[in-house]
Amino acid sequence: MLPIKNPISTSYAHNVDNYWCLFHEREAVQDMGDMGIFLLLWASLVLPWATLLFSNKNI
């Protein structure tokens, strides 16, 4: 016998899949945002020290 698909269960599963995709897309965007903030903090901490060291070497 062919399995009879229940339209309610398939639509429910489809909605769950959509929510899962949305959640993962939002999660990926949030990870990218966190990485950008981390890079900005790292740059703001490291760049002044690097410029100080290089300027001291040049003098």
CORKA-V32516 format. One record per backbone hydrogen bond with DSSP energy under -0.5 kcal/mol. NH is the residue of the N-H (numbers start at 1). CO is the residue of the C=O. If there is no record, write none. Layout:
nh: (NH;NH)
co: (CO;CO)
//
This chain:
nh: (5;7;10;11;12;13;14;15;16;17;18;19;20;21;22;23;24;25;26;27;28;29;30;31;32;33;34;35;36;37;38;39;40;41;42;43;44;45;46;47;49;50;51;52;53;54;55;56;57;58;59)
co: (3;5;6;7;8;9;10;11;12;13;14;15;16;17;18;19;20;21;22;23;24;25;26;27;28;29;30;31;32;33;34;35;36;37;38;39;40;41;42;43;45;46;47;48;49;50;51;52;53;54;55)
//
